[in-house]
Amino acid sequence: MTGTIKTKTDRGFGFISRDGETKDLFFHSNDLKDVTFEELQVGAAVTFDVEVGDKGPSAKNVQLEAKAV
């Protein structure tokens, strides 16, 4: 899936606004792939997998969206 980093906290997590969805998706810094939490900026385009856990859906394998060349 694709989305945009909507918010980040100083506690290592944030939320992604998903294309075509009204509810934002939680992500944790432990679920990043090939990018650090510090490198992620609000507004950055990302790709991710959605995984449903005990607390509901969250983003896993979050990475910056590859730019078309």
Steps between C-alpha positions, in 0.01 A plus 500: 500500500600863471449798724656810651662558839240712680651534847807389697553509875820529700418156645578301184162460335265686271209475261468456125212641298402233249392566146126441475450443877357732764670344804872555553725200557737463798867420442792444738867568439568125540292439185713708262693347212809660341430836666552640850231671702703822487514486118121482469345842459137604535356505149735231364344241268539146634409143413408244764317179584193498724495250783206450738603437858339505845466879490372518141675566170849648485766562236793261467804510270464878460742642245535811291322472168744448215522796267436434132808568290 
